[in-house]
Amino acid sequence: MSVHLEQEVADFSERRLRLANAITEYSNWLDQQHGIDAVRSLRLTDAAAALRQDKLVVAFVAEFSRGKTELINALFFADQGQRLLPSEAGRTTMCPTELFFNQDEAPSLCLLPIETRRRDESLGQLKHMPIEWCRIALDPADPRQMQQSLKKLTETRPMPAVEAIELGLWNGDDASERHQLRPDGTVEVPAWRYALVNYPHPLLRAGLIILDTPGLNALGAEPELTLSVIPNAHAVMFLLATDTGVTRSDLEIWQKHVHRHTNYHVAVLNKIDMLWDELKSDAEVQAAIERQAEETARVLKMPRSRVFAVSAQKALVATIKKDAALRVRSGIESLEYLLAHQVIPSRRDMLHHAISREVTGSLDESRTDLDARLKRSSDELVQLTQLSGKNRELIEQTRASLQQEKDSYDATAVQFRLTRKMVQAQGEQLLANLSEDTLDGICKAGRAAMQGSLTTRGLTGGIRQLSEQMNDRLEQATKMADSMLETLDRAYVRFHRDHKLPKMQVPRLDLGAYRNRLKALMLETDAFCRDPANLLLEKNFMIRRFYAGLAIEARKAFNLARTEAERWLRIALDPVMTRIREHKQYLDTRLGSLQRILENMGTLHSRMAQIKQQISDMRHDKLALARIAAQLAA
């Protein structure tokens, strides 16, 4: 494993923790300033927790026998001195395998039996049902035990062909699969549906998750992989064999499952050692590899810079045997450089953007608030300094003027409370459009649309209805939010114009990302339905499974849209209410102070001393806020 790669992952992990700690510190700062606000504190606590739990997901996707598992061993586990994952000829991983580290559980291999494909629950739901998994303890201190235990990833079992067809694991009409049928009417299928490996490797400890996905059949049989898991990966390594180039099945995986979905993907031409020829010069060998890389880039319609030529097996051997020359020749270092200096920084930038969106607006509000309070206190101090030594009549005039200002302000605040009540009612209606009950009704209607026809045509109708109804709800919510925003803007302008409160600008509610996600799901459906393999067969099981996966992803998008709408409502209403309340308290405090000075002129200087202390405290708070902001921006 590259020192640069290990350092970048460690830095990424440390950066996440620093950001999370800064958010927690900011939440505490807000509580000290304004008192504990349960909703706001919960929001910031959730943001900090999400950061601490954030993972960097790298998926390896390819047809069988392209060397995915060997590449994972070479990139991440070569320092173990052996193959951690089984990758011998004819003995490779047969099910999707997820490698991660969870410090709350002992190291283990958890295997989900293939029979669970009959269940309605998604893979995501089954991950929270430990009773369904076969668990094997792993001993990281015993390499042989680890190696033997992980060989279970290669297990297969015979299954009656009828059942295999029903579960979408075998297609007897496909000429390339007919030879798998045995005389006893069975076919060989993977013993396990999914595997989870909890292993305390330094990179996994730092938040890396590795996903090994075996072959086109496995991807086609688990719609959740192609609809959710792979699209949500932060990087995808798409492997091909150098000696064969891009085969028909390779191209099918690329077009169906990789290039349209992932945040960052590269092609990896593995097994370049098969082109090493002692009868050719190094230049001739390199030219042959380069021709294959350029052809791969042309067929996959991607930049040549995104095609990497490596030998995973030689890289693994070189690292274990500490053969620096062989390691360089294997090409593994260019791939390590990509992960360290492009994939990880890209994820770091995405995280920074997400945090900025959640926290930066609130930070700006806090700065503006603090500046306004400092100015008010400074103005009051100047006014009291001018009143020092003056007669009671002048102080009474000042108090009467301030009382007029407060009466006017109270009238505006009363009017705004009516506006706020109306906007809150509109907000409840907006959220009702995105409620769980509304979502259940839409999903029920979508199922009904395809209930009578478990065909690709019925599936298209069902998901199109699902998508259109969800889009309509999102569109209605956006229009309602725009109307609410116009009302609030008028109220905000009045506070700024008449009472000199800082200007407030609330952004529009933008649900475009969730509409785009629904559109992407519709495109996935169209692609599924156009696939000849699905058009030719009445794959009732697969169609139900695909629709279930689509419904789960659509539900996620809809729920996220509702969360975004709830967040927007808080942003639109909470800050102004805080400012209105604090400005009222400020006016009340000043009036009370002037009244006490009128009653006892000796209290004027004590009030001035009190304000000076408040100004000193606020300047200290401003420095603390600047330090927190710097930590979040670093």
Buried (B, 14 or more C-beta within 10 A) or exposed (E): BBEBBBEBBBBBBEBBEBBBBBBBBBBBBBBEBBEEBEEBBEBBEEBBEBBBEBBBBBBBBBBBBBBBBBBBBBBBBBEBEEBBBBBEEEEBBBBBBBBBBEEEEEBBBBBBBBBBBEEEEBBEEBBEEEEBBEBBEBEEEEBEBBBEBBBBBBBBBEBEBEBBBBBBBBBBEEEEBEEBBEEEEBBBBBBBBBBBBBBEBBBBBBBBBBBBBBBBBBBBBBBBBBBBBBBEBBBBBBBBBBEBBBEEBBBBBBEBBBBBBBBBBBBBBBBBBEBBEEEEEEEEBBEBBEEBBEBBBEBBEBEEEBBBBBBBBBBBBBBBEEBEEBBEBBBBBEBBBBBBEEBBEBBBEEBBEBBEEBBBBBBEBBBBBBEBBBEBBBEBBEEBEEBEEEEEEEBBEBBEEBBEBBEEBEEBBEEBEEBBEEBEEBBEEBBEBBBEEBBEEBBEEBBEBBEEBBBBEBBBBBBBBBBBBBBEBBEBBBEBBEEBBEBBBEBBEBBEEEBEBBEBEBEEBEBEEBBEBBEBBBEBBBBBBEBEBBEEBEBEBBBBBBBBBBBBBBBBBBBBBBEBBBBBBBBBBBBBEBBBEBBBEBBEBBBEBBBBBBEEBEBBEEBBEBBEEBBEEBEEBBEBBEEBBEBBEE
